[in-house]
Amino acid sequence: MTIRAPRPVDVEQYAEAVRRSAEHIGRWNPVEPDGLPELLGRQGSGLRTFLIVDQETGGLVGKCNVANIVMGRFCNGALGYDSYEPFAGTGRMTEGMLLVVDRCFADQSTGGLGLHRLEINVQPENERSIAMARRLGFRHEGFTPRMLYLGGSWRDHERFAMTAEEWPGLTGR
């Protein structure tokens, strides 16, 4: 697996992956196959997106947004992710997410985001995403009622988090 920032040339492949995975994604997140250009325009200090790509096939395995990035004394970001068919459930998304978390905690001088804390917020019924958070080593911090407006209603979320000191994947520490 490899991770990289999305590019304008990814628009068609991204749209195809999201359409192919609409049923899988739609239970939990908005399905926006034509949303990559807008997402590209929003990239900056508060939002970084990573595409997870299968190196062998070039297929788009998934996407991870690192959103609500706050530096200063907080150095925190929130991970949100979607996996795409036919790769969902194959372990490739987990491999890619390990790379994303490593990049988030890596020092900015080495191309990382320099974050100290990451969180993942998941709807309680989304067992696969909760399993991902746990596979990555995130600890359960609590429950947040009516956290996000999705699919026409306010949705509850389970909150998971990890700090850089807890992350075993980062090398050179």
N, C-alpha and C positions, 0 to 999 in steps of 0.2 A: 504494500500500500504506500501511497504517497499523498501528501496534502499540499495544496497550493491555493492561492487567491483566485477567485473567478475572474475571467476575462471576457471581453465582448465576443470573442470567437466561440465561447461556450454556450451562447444563447440557445441555439438549436438543440444541442445535446441535452442541456438542462431541461428545456421544455419537454422533450421526449421522455426523459427520465421521470419528471413530475407527472406527466399524463399517464404513463405506464403504472405509476405508483399511487394514483389518485385515491383509490379505495383504501389502501394501506395508510396513507397520510391523513386523509380527510376526517377520520374519527377524532383526531387530536389537534390538527393544525389547518390553517387555510391552505387550499390547493391553488397555487398561483403559477401555472406553467409559463406564463409570459412575464413573470415578475423579476427576472434576472436583471434587465436594464435598470429598473428602479433600485434594486438592491445594490448594483454597482455604483450608482450615484450617491448612495448613502454611506459608503465606506469612508471611514475616518477614525478619529481618535476614540469615538464612543462605540464603534461597531466594526468588527473584522469578521469576514466570512472566509471559511476554508471549504474547498471542495475536496472530497475524499475520492481518490482515483485508484482503480486497480491497475497496477503497472503492467501486468501481463496482457490485459485485454484493452486497456485504455477506457474501460467502462466507468461511468460515474456511479460510485457506490453510495454516496450520500453528501450531505451538506451540514456544516456546523456553523452557526452564528455565535460569535462571542459578542454579546450585546451589553448595553448598560455599563460599559467600561468606565470606571472612575479611578483616576490615579491619585496622586497626593498621599494622604495618610491612609487611604482605603485600599488602593490597588486591587480592585475587585472587578470581576466580570461574570456574566451569566451565560451559560451554555444552553443553546437550543439546537436540536438536531433532527434531521429526517434521513431515513435510509431509503434507498431506491431498489425496486425490483430490477433484475432478478437476484440481486445481491443480499437482500434482507434475509437475516437468519443464517448467513453463511460464516459469520465471524469476522468478515472483512471490515464491517463498520466499527467493531470494537478495536481492531488493529489501527484503523484510521483515527479513532477518538483518542487512543493512547498517544498518537503523534500530536494531535491538537492540544491535549492537556500539557504535554511536554513543551510545546511551543509557547503556550500561555504562561507557563512558569519560568521559562528560560529568560535570561537577562536580555534587555534591549540591545546591548552591545554585541550580542551574538545573533540578532535577528528575532529574538523572542519578544513577547509582549510585556515582560517584566511584572506580571501580576503576582500578588501574594495569596489571593483567595479566589476561588471559583465556586459558583453555585449552579445547581441544576434544579429547575422547578418542573414537576411532572404532575399531570392529573392523576388522581389516585387509581383510576381504572386502567391506566396505561401501563400494564404489567411489563411489557417489553422494554419501555424506556426506564422504568424503575430498575429492572434487572441490569440495564446498561450502566446506570449510575452506580449500582453496587459492584458490578464487575470492574469498574474503573477505580473502586476504592473510596468513593464518596460516602460520607456518613450522613445518616438521617438527622436533620436538625429540627424538623417540625412540620406543622400543617398550617397553611395559609388559606383561610376561607375567601371565596370570591376574589381571587387574585387577578385573573385575566379575563377579558371579554372575548370569547371565542364562540363561533357558531351560534350567535344570537343570544348568549347568556353568559353571566359571570361564572367562571369555573374555579373550583377549589384546586389547590396544588399541594403536593408534598414537596418539602424543601430538603435538598441534599447539598453538602458543601465539603470543601477540602482546602487546606492551605498548602503552600509550597513546602513547608517542613514535613508534611505528611505524604508528599508525592515521592514514591520510590523510583519513578522512571527517569527523573532528571539526572543526567550524568554530570560529572565534574563538580559536585558539591562537596 
